[in-house]
Each structure stands twice: as structure tokens, then as C-alpha cells.
Amino acid sequence: MVGSIRNLETKKKELTTYTFDLSRCMFCGLCQDSCPSHAIVLTQDFELATYSREGLIWDRQMLEDGPKPKHYKC
């Protein structure tokens, strides 16, 4: 989901919110191929396992920082 507002001075849209739901992603790479600014890059990072679906919804800050490792206690 992408949210934006139009800047009245520059007449351009500015990004306000960006939410990426990894539970709907098939990791096929089509978004990477069609991205005009090369902002989407698929890497070899594959450790995205989580115990809840809430952990698969990433916002803009999470995409910039990357996933943080979680330590689970037995």
C-alpha cells in the first residue's frame, strides 16, 4: 500500500506511507524487473521465518533498516 500527498509548491507527489506485505509476495522478481528507479532489489537473504503474519508486514522504516534478528527463549 502506498500513500502520498501532492506538494503544492513543487506540484509533485511526496511519499507519506509505504507498507509491503510479504505474506502476499511470491518472490518471483517481476517487481524488480519493472521498477524504473531500481529501488527494488532481491537479495540472497532468505531468513524471513516468523511465527505471526504481523511480522511479514513491513513499513518504510523496516525496509530501510532491514530485518532485526529475534532471540527466542526455550
Phi and psi restraints in degrees (range 20) as a CNS / XPLOR table:
assign (resid 1 and name C) (resid 2 and name N)
       (resid 2 and name CA) (resid 2 and name C) 1.0 -122.4 20.0 2
assign (resid 2 and name N) (resid 2 and name CA)
       (resid 2 and name C) (resid 3 and name N) 1.0 132.7 20.0 2
assign (resid 2 and name C) (resid 3 and name N)
       (resid 3 and name CA) (resid 3 and name C) 1.0 -121.7 20.0 2
assign (resid 3 and name N) (resid 3 and name CA)
       (resid 3 and name C) (resid 4 and name N) 1.0 138.6 20.0 2
assign (resid 3 and name C) (resid 4 and name N)
       (resid 4 and name CA) (resid 4 and name C) 1.0 -147.2 20.0 2
assign (resid 4 and name N) (resid 4 and name CA)
       (resid 4 and name C) (resid 5 and name N) 1.0 161.0 20.0 2
assign (resid 4 and name C) (resid 5 and name N)
       (resid 5 and name CA) (resid 5 and name C) 1.0 -130.5 20.0 2
assign (resid 5 and name N) (resid 5 and name CA)
       (resid 5 and name C) (resid 6 and name N) 1.0 155.5 20.0 2
assign (resid 5 and name C) (resid 6 and name N)
       (resid 6 and name CA) (resid 6 and name C) 1.0 -93.6 20.0 2
assign (resid 6 and name N) (resid 6 and name CA)
       (resid 6 and name C) (resid 7 and name N) 1.0 126.1 20.0 2
assign (resid 6 and name C) (resid 7 and name N)
       (resid 7 and name CA) (resid 7 and name C) 1.0 -75.8 20.0 2
assign (resid 7 and name N) (resid 7 and name CA)
       (resid 7 and name C) (resid 8 and name N) 1.0 124.1 20.0 2
assign (resid 7 and name C) (resid 8 and name N)
       (resid 8 and name CA) (resid 8 and name C) 1.0 -71.8 20.0 2
assign (resid 8 and name N) (resid 8 and name CA)
       (resid 8 and name C) (resid 9 and name N) 1.0 -25.9 20.0 2
assign (resid 8 and name C) (resid 9 and name N)
       (resid 9 and name CA) (resid 9 and name C) 1.0 -78.5 20.0 2
assign (resid 9 and name N) (resid 9 and name CA)
       (resid 9 and name C) (resid 10 and name N) 1.0 -46.8 20.0 2
assign (resid 9 and name C) (resid 10 and name N)
       (resid 10 and name CA) (resid 10 and name C) 1.0 -94.9 20.0 2
assign (resid 10 and name N) (resid 10 and name CA)
       (resid 10 and name C) (resid 11 and name N) 1.0 -11.2 20.0 2
assign (resid 10 and name C) (resid 11 and name N)
       (resid 11 and name CA) (resid 11 and name C) 1.0 62.9 20.0 2
assign (resid 11 and name N) (resid 11 and name CA)
       (resid 11 and name C) (resid 12 and name N) 1.0 22.3 20.0 2
assign (resid 11 and name C) (resid 12 and name N)
       (resid 12 and name CA) (resid 12 and name C) 1.0 -112.1 20.0 2
assign (resid 12 and name N) (resid 12 and name CA)
       (resid 12 and name C) (resid 13 and name N) 1.0 154.9 20.0 2
assign (resid 12 and name C) (resid 13 and name N)
       (resid 13 and name CA) (resid 13 and name C) 1.0 -80.7 20.0 2
assign (resid 13 and name N) (resid 13 and name CA)
       (resid 13 and name C) (resid 14 and name N) 1.0 140.3 20.0 2
assign (resid 13 and name C) (resid 14 and name N)
       (resid 14 and name CA) (resid 14 and name C) 1.0 -118.9 20.0 2
assign (resid 14 and name N) (resid 14 and name CA)
       (resid 14 and name C) (resid 15 and name N) 1.0 136.2 20.0 2
assign (resid 14 and name C) (resid 15 and name N)
       (resid 15 and name CA) (resid 15 and name C) 1.0 -70.8 20.0 2
assign (resid 15 and name N) (resid 15 and name CA)
       (resid 15 and name C) (resid 16 and name N) 1.0 128.3 20.0 2
assign (resid 15 and name C) (resid 16 and name N)
       (resid 16 and name CA) (resid 16 and name C) 1.0 -108.7 20.0 2
assign (resid 16 and name N) (resid 16 and name CA)
       (resid 16 and name C) (resid 17 and name N) 1.0 -46.7 20.0 2
assign (resid 16 and name C) (resid 17 and name N)
       (resid 17 and name CA) (resid 17 and name C) 1.0 -134.3 20.0 2
assign (resid 17 and name N) (resid 17 and name CA)
       (resid 17 and name C) (resid 18 and name N) 1.0 147.3 20.0 2
assign (resid 17 and name C) (resid 18 and name N)
       (resid 18 and name CA) (resid 18 and name C) 1.0 -144.8 20.0 2
assign (resid 18 and name N) (resid 18 and name CA)
       (resid 18 and name C) (resid 19 and name N) 1.0 121.1 20.0 2
assign (resid 18 and name C) (resid 19 and name N)
       (resid 19 and name CA) (resid 19 and name C) 1.0 -126.1 20.0 2
assign (resid 19 and name N) (resid 19 and name CA)
       (resid 19 and name C) (resid 20 and name N) 1.0 129.0 20.0 2
assign (resid 19 and name C) (resid 20 and name N)
       (resid 20 and name CA) (resid 20 and name C) 1.0 -119.3 20.0 2
assign (resid 20 and name N) (resid 20 and name CA)
       (resid 20 and name C) (resid 21 and name N) 1.0 121.3 20.0 2
assign (resid 20 and name C) (resid 21 and name N)
       (resid 21 and name CA) (resid 21 and name C) 1.0 -99.4 20.0 2
assign (resid 21 and name N) (resid 21 and name CA)
       (resid 21 and name C) (resid 22 and name N) 1.0 103.6 20.0 2
assign (resid 21 and name C) (resid 22 and name N)
       (resid 22 and name CA) (resid 22 and name C) 1.0 -71.6 20.0 2
assign (resid 22 and name N) (resid 22 and name CA)
       (resid 22 and name C) (resid 23 and name N) 1.0 -17.4 20.0 2
assign (resid 22 and name C) (resid 23 and name N)
       (resid 23 and name CA) (resid 23 and name C) 1.0 -70.5 20.0 2
assign (resid 23 and name N) (resid 23 and name CA)
       (resid 23 and name C) (resid 24 and name N) 1.0 -16.1 20.0 2
assign (resid 23 and name C) (resid 24 and name N)
       (resid 24 and name CA) (resid 24 and name C) 1.0 -100.3 20.0 2
assign (resid 24 and name N) (resid 24 and name CA)
       (resid 24 and name C) (resid 25 and name N) 1.0 -3.1 20.0 2
assign (resid 24 and name C) (resid 25 and name N)
       (resid 25 and name CA) (resid 25 and name C) 1.0 -86.3 20.0 2
assign (resid 25 and name N) (resid 25 and name CA)
       (resid 25 and name C) (resid 26 and name N) 1.0 137.6 20.0 2
assign (resid 25 and name C) (resid 26 and name N)
       (resid 26 and name CA) (resid 26 and name C) 1.0 -101.7 20.0 2
assign (resid 26 and name N) (resid 26 and name CA)
       (resid 26 and name C) (resid 27 and name N) 1.0 1.0 20.0 2
assign (resid 26 and name C) (resid 27 and name N)
       (resid 27 and name CA) (resid 27 and name C) 1.0 53.4 20.0 2
assign (resid 27 and name N) (resid 27 and name CA)
       (resid 27 and name C) (resid 28 and name N) 1.0 44.0 20.0 2
assign (resid 27 and name C) (resid 28 and name N)
       (resid 28 and name CA) (resid 28 and name C) 1.0 -87.5 20.0 2
assign (resid 28 and name N) (resid 28 and name CA)
       (resid 28 and name C) (resid 29 and name N) 1.0 -22.3 20.0 2
assign (resid 28 and name C) (resid 29 and name N)
       (resid 29 and name CA) (resid 29 and name C) 1.0 91.8 20.0 2
assign (resid 29 and name N) (resid 29 and name CA)
       (resid 29 and name C) (resid 30 and name N) 1.0 2.5 20.0 2
assign (resid 29 and name C) (resid 30 and name N)
       (resid 30 and name CA) (resid 30 and name C) 1.0 -66.8 20.0 2
assign (resid 30 and name N) (resid 30 and name CA)
       (resid 30 and name C) (resid 31 and name N) 1.0 -33.7 20.0 2
assign (resid 30 and name C) (resid 31 and name N)
       (resid 31 and name CA) (resid 31 and name C) 1.0 -67.6 20.0 2
assign (resid 31 and name N) (resid 31 and name CA)
       (resid 31 and name C) (resid 32 and name N) 1.0 -35.0 20.0 2
assign (resid 31 and name C) (resid 32 and name N)
       (resid 32 and name CA) (resid 32 and name C) 1.0 -67.3 20.0 2
assign (resid 32 and name N) (resid 32 and name CA)
       (resid 32 and name C) (resid 33 and name N) 1.0 -39.4 20.0 2
assign (resid 32 and name C) (resid 33 and name N)
       (resid 33 and name CA) (resid 33 and name C) 1.0 -67.7 20.0 2
assign (resid 33 and name N) (resid 33 and name CA)
       (resid 33 and name C) (resid 34 and name N) 1.0 -36.4 20.0 2
assign (resid 33 and name C) (resid 34 and name N)
       (resid 34 and name CA) (resid 34 and name C) 1.0 -92.2 20.0 2
assign (resid 34 and name N) (resid 34 and name CA)
       (resid 34 and name C) (resid 35 and name N) 1.0 -3.9 20.0 2
assign (resid 34 and name C) (resid 35 and name N)
       (resid 35 and name CA) (resid 35 and name C) 1.0 -72.2 20.0 2
assign (resid 35 and name N) (resid 35 and name CA)
       (resid 35 and name C) (resid 36 and name N) 1.0 118.7 20.0 2
assign (resid 35 and name C) (resid 36 and name N)
       (resid 36 and name CA) (resid 36 and name C) 1.0 -73.7 20.0 2
assign (resid 36 and name N) (resid 36 and name CA)
       (resid 36 and name C) (resid 37 and name N) 1.0 -21.9 20.0 2
assign (resid 36 and name C) (resid 37 and name N)
       (resid 37 and name CA) (resid 37 and name C) 1.0 -105.8 20.0 2
assign (resid 37 and name N) (resid 37 and name CA)
       (resid 37 and name C) (resid 38 and name N) 1.0 6.4 20.0 2
assign (resid 37 and name C) (resid 38 and name N)
       (resid 38 and name CA) (resid 38 and name C) 1.0 56.6 20.0 2
assign (resid 38 and name N) (resid 38 and name CA)
       (resid 38 and name C) (resid 39 and name N) 1.0 35.9 20.0 2
assign (resid 38 and name C) (resid 39 and name N)
       (resid 39 and name CA) (resid 39 and name C) 1.0 -83.6 20.0 2
assign (resid 39 and name N) (resid 39 and name CA)
       (resid 39 and name C) (resid 40 and name N) 1.0 -21.1 20.0 2
assign (resid 39 and name C) (resid 40 and name N)
       (resid 40 and name CA) (resid 40 and name C) 1.0 -100.6 20.0 2
assign (resid 40 and name N) (resid 40 and name CA)
       (resid 40 and name C) (resid 41 and name N) 1.0 121.4 20.0 2
assign (resid 40 and name C) (resid 41 and name N)
       (resid 41 and name CA) (resid 41 and name C) 1.0 -132.6 20.0 2
assign (resid 41 and name N) (resid 41 and name CA)
       (resid 41 and name C) (resid 42 and name N) 1.0 126.0 20.0 2
assign (resid 41 and name C) (resid 42 and name N)
       (resid 42 and name CA) (resid 42 and name C) 1.0 -89.0 20.0 2
assign (resid 42 and name N) (resid 42 and name CA)
       (resid 42 and name C) (resid 43 and name N) 1.0 133.4 20.0 2
assign (resid 42 and name C) (resid 43 and name N)
       (resid 43 and name CA) (resid 43 and name C) 1.0 -116.6 20.0 2
assign (resid 43 and name N) (resid 43 and name CA)
       (resid 43 and name C) (resid 44 and name N) 1.0 -175.4 20.0 2
assign (resid 43 and name C) (resid 44 and name N)
       (resid 44 and name CA) (resid 44 and name C) 1.0 -89.4 20.0 2
assign (resid 44 and name N) (resid 44 and name CA)
       (resid 44 and name C) (resid 45 and name N) 1.0 6.8 20.0 2
assign (resid 44 and name C) (resid 45 and name N)
       (resid 45 and name CA) (resid 45 and name C) 1.0 -70.6 20.0 2
assign (resid 45 and name N) (resid 45 and name CA)
       (resid 45 and name C) (resid 46 and name N) 1.0 117.1 20.0 2
assign (resid 45 and name C) (resid 46 and name N)
       (resid 46 and name CA) (resid 46 and name C) 1.0 -121.9 20.0 2
assign (resid 46 and name N) (resid 46 and name CA)
       (resid 46 and name C) (resid 47 and name N) 1.0 -1.7 20.0 2
assign (resid 46 and name C) (resid 47 and name N)
       (resid 47 and name CA) (resid 47 and name C) 1.0 -86.0 20.0 2
assign (resid 47 and name N) (resid 47 and name CA)
       (resid 47 and name C) (resid 48 and name N) 1.0 78.1 20.0 2
assign (resid 47 and name C) (resid 48 and name N)
       (resid 48 and name CA) (resid 48 and name C) 1.0 -115.1 20.0 2
assign (resid 48 and name N) (resid 48 and name CA)
       (resid 48 and name C) (resid 49 and name N) 1.0 17.6 20.0 2
assign (resid 48 and name C) (resid 49 and name N)
       (resid 49 and name CA) (resid 49 and name C) 1.0 -66.9 20.0 2
assign (resid 49 and name N) (resid 49 and name CA)
       (resid 49 and name C) (resid 50 and name N) 1.0 140.8 20.0 2
assign (resid 49 and name C) (resid 50 and name N)
       (resid 50 and name CA) (resid 50 and name C) 1.0 -149.7 20.0 2
assign (resid 50 and name N) (resid 50 and name CA)
       (resid 50 and name C) (resid 51 and name N) 1.0 160.9 20.0 2
assign (resid 50 and name C) (resid 51 and name N)
       (resid 51 and name CA) (resid 51 and name C) 1.0 -94.4 20.0 2
assign (resid 51 and name N) (resid 51 and name CA)
       (resid 51 and name C) (resid 52 and name N) 1.0 -4.3 20.0 2
assign (resid 51 and name C) (resid 52 and name N)
       (resid 52 and name CA) (resid 52 and name C) 1.0 -140.7 20.0 2
assign (resid 52 and name N) (resid 52 and name CA)
       (resid 52 and name C) (resid 53 and name N) 1.0 155.3 20.0 2
assign (resid 52 and name C) (resid 53 and name N)
       (resid 53 and name CA) (resid 53 and name C) 1.0 -73.5 20.0 2
assign (resid 53 and name N) (resid 53 and name CA)
       (resid 53 and name C) (resid 54 and name N) 1.0 -21.4 20.0 2
assign (resid 53 and name C) (resid 54 and name N)
       (resid 54 and name CA) (resid 54 and name C) 1.0 -64.8 20.0 2
assign (resid 54 and name N) (resid 54 and name CA)
       (resid 54 and name C) (resid 55 and name N) 1.0 -27.1 20.0 2
assign (resid 54 and name C) (resid 55 and name N)
       (resid 55 and name CA) (resid 55 and name C) 1.0 -74.0 20.0 2
assign (resid 55 and name N) (resid 55 and name CA)
       (resid 55 and name C) (resid 56 and name N) 1.0 -11.3 20.0 2
assign (resid 55 and name C) (resid 56 and name N)
       (resid 56 and name CA) (resid 56 and name C) 1.0 -96.4 20.0 2
assign (resid 56 and name N) (resid 56 and name CA)
       (resid 56 and name C) (resid 57 and name N) 1.0 0.4 20.0 2
assign (resid 56 and name C) (resid 57 and name N)
       (resid 57 and name CA) (resid 57 and name C) 1.0 -101.3 20.0 2
assign (resid 57 and name N) (resid 57 and name CA)
       (resid 57 and name C) (resid 58 and name N) 1.0 112.8 20.0 2
assign (resid 57 and name C) (resid 58 and name N)
       (resid 58 and name CA) (resid 58 and name C) 1.0 -108.8 20.0 2
assign (resid 58 and name N) (resid 58 and name CA)
       (resid 58 and name C) (resid 59 and name N) 1.0 138.7 20.0 2
assign (resid 58 and name C) (resid 59 and name N)
       (resid 59 and name CA) (resid 59 and name C) 1.0 -101.4 20.0 2
assign (resid 59 and name N) (resid 59 and name CA)
       (resid 59 and name C) (resid 60 and name N) 1.0 -174.5 20.0 2
assign (resid 59 and name C) (resid 60 and name N)
       (resid 60 and name CA) (resid 60 and name C) 1.0 -62.7 20.0 2
assign (resid 60 and name N) (resid 60 and name CA)
       (resid 60 and name C) (resid 61 and name N) 1.0 -41.0 20.0 2
assign (resid 60 and name C) (resid 61 and name N)
       (resid 61 and name CA) (resid 61 and name C) 1.0 -65.7 20.0 2
assign (resid 61 and name N) (resid 61 and name CA)
       (resid 61 and name C) (resid 62 and name N) 1.0 -39.8 20.0 2
assign (resid 61 and name C) (resid 62 and name N)
       (resid 62 and name CA) (resid 62 and name C) 1.0 -66.1 20.0 2
assign (resid 62 and name N) (resid 62 and name CA)
       (resid 62 and name C) (resid 63 and name N) 1.0 -36.6 20.0 2
assign (resid 62 and name C) (resid 63 and name N)
       (resid 63 and name CA) (resid 63 and name C) 1.0 -68.8 20.0 2
assign (resid 63 and name N) (resid 63 and name CA)
       (resid 63 and name C) (resid 64 and name N) 1.0 -34.0 20.0 2
assign (resid 63 and name C) (resid 64 and name N)
       (resid 64 and name CA) (resid 64 and name C) 1.0 -73.1 20.0 2
assign (resid 64 and name N) (resid 64 and name CA)
       (resid 64 and name C) (resid 65 and name N) 1.0 -40.4 20.0 2
assign (resid 64 and name C) (resid 65 and name N)
       (resid 65 and name CA) (resid 65 and name C) 1.0 -82.5 20.0 2
assign (resid 65 and name N) (resid 65 and name CA)
       (resid 65 and name C) (resid 66 and name N) 1.0 -31.0 20.0 2
assign (resid 65 and name C) (resid 66 and name N)
       (resid 66 and name CA) (resid 66 and name C) 1.0 88.8 20.0 2
assign (resid 66 and name N) (resid 66 and name CA)
       (resid 66 and name C) (resid 67 and name N) 1.0 165.2 20.0 2
assign (resid 66 and name C) (resid 67 and name N)
       (resid 67 and name CA) (resid 67 and name C) 1.0 -69.1 20.0 2
assign (resid 67 and name N) (resid 67 and name CA)
       (resid 67 and name C) (resid 68 and name N) 1.0 138.7 20.0 2
assign (resid 67 and name C) (resid 68 and name N)
       (resid 68 and name CA) (resid 68 and name C) 1.0 -95.8 20.0 2
assign (resid 68 and name N) (resid 68 and name CA)
       (resid 68 and name C) (resid 69 and name N) 1.0 138.2 20.0 2
assign (resid 68 and name C) (resid 69 and name N)
       (resid 69 and name CA) (resid 69 and name C) 1.0 -69.1 20.0 2
assign (resid 69 and name N) (resid 69 and name CA)
       (resid 69 and name C) (resid 70 and name N) 1.0 140.1 20.0 2
assign (resid 69 and name C) (resid 70 and name N)
       (resid 70 and name CA) (resid 70 and name C) 1.0 -109.0 20.0 2
assign (resid 70 and name N) (resid 70 and name CA)
       (resid 70 and name C) (resid 71 and name N) 1.0 137.8 20.0 2
assign (resid 70 and name C) (resid 71 and name N)
       (resid 71 and name CA) (resid 71 and name C) 1.0 -105.8 20.0 2
assign (resid 71 and name N) (resid 71 and name CA)
       (resid 71 and name C) (resid 72 and name N) 1.0 120.6 20.0 2
assign (resid 71 and name C) (resid 72 and name N)
       (resid 72 and name CA) (resid 72 and name C) 1.0 -101.8 20.0 2
assign (resid 72 and name N) (resid 72 and name CA)
       (resid 72 and name C) (resid 73 and name N) 1.0 138.1 20.0 2
assign (resid 72 and name C) (resid 73 and name N)
       (resid 73 and name CA) (resid 73 and name C) 1.0 -97.1 20.0 2
assign (resid 73 and name N) (resid 73 and name CA)
       (resid 73 and name C) (resid 74 and name N) 1.0 141.1 20.0 2
